[in-house]
Amino acid sequence: MRIKKGDQVRVLAGKDKGREGEISRVIPQRNAVIIEGVNQVKRHQKATSETMQGGIIDKTLSLIHI
């Protein structure tokens, strides 16, 4: 069975166990996927010429798929 972008999945283990979401990105080199709204963390971002605004942003990290 192969998974691809756009598939609906449910997390089976970890701190987000039981949550569901849609796959937004697949990283085959790392056997990882990024799921919308799952495994979000807060990061402090410094204002730069690109972002123009600093502060605390929410970022979605990848989940390892085995």
C-alpha positions as CSV (number, residue, x, y, z in Angstrom):
1,M,0.0,0.0,0.0
2,R,1.4,3.4,-1.0
3,I,0.4,6.7,0.5
4,K,0.4,10.0,-1.5
5,K,-0.4,13.7,-1.1
6,G,-4.1,14.3,-0.5
7,D,-4.8,11.0,1.4
8,Q,-6.7,11.1,4.6
9,V,-4.8,9.3,7.4
10,R,-5.1,8.7,11.2
11,V,-2.1,8.9,13.5
12,L,-1.6,5.5,15.3
13,A,1.2,6.4,17.8
14,G,2.8,9.4,19.6
15,K,1.4,12.5,21.2
16,D,-1.1,13.1,18.4
17,K,-2.5,9.5,18.5
18,G,-6.0,9.3,17.1
19,R,-5.9,12.6,15.2
20,E,-6.8,12.6,11.5
21,G,-5.7,14.8,8.7
22,E,-4.7,15.1,5.1
23,I,-1.2,14.5,3.8
24,S,0.2,17.8,2.5
25,R,3.8,16.5,1.7
26,V,5.6,13.2,1.4
27,I,9.4,13.0,1.9
28,P,10.4,9.5,0.6
29,Q,14.2,10.0,1.4
30,R,13.4,10.2,5.1
31,N,10.3,8.0,5.1
32,A,8.3,10.9,6.5
33,V,5.1,12.7,5.8
34,I,3.6,16.1,6.8
35,I,0.0,16.0,7.9
36,E,-2.1,19.2,8.1
37,G,-2.8,20.2,11.7
38,V,-0.9,17.4,13.3
39,N,2.4,17.7,15.2
40,Q,2.4,21.4,15.4
41,V,4.9,23.3,17.5
42,K,5.5,27.0,18.3
43,R,8.7,28.6,17.1
44,H,10.1,32.1,17.8
45,Q,10.9,33.9,14.5
46,K,13.0,37.0,14.3
47,A,11.9,39.7,11.9
48,T,13.8,39.7,8.6
49,S,13.6,41.5,5.3
50,E,11.7,38.5,3.9
51,T,9.1,38.1,6.7
52,M,8.9,41.7,7.9
53,Q,7.3,40.5,11.1
54,G,8.7,38.5,14.0
55,G,6.9,36.7,16.8
56,I,5.7,33.3,17.7
57,I,4.5,31.2,14.7
58,D,2.9,27.7,14.5
59,K,4.9,25.3,12.4
60,T,3.9,21.8,11.3
61,L,6.8,19.2,11.6
62,S,7.0,15.9,9.8
63,L,5.9,12.5,11.2
64,I,7.9,9.4,10.6
65,H,6.1,6.7,8.6
66,I,7.4,3.1,8.9
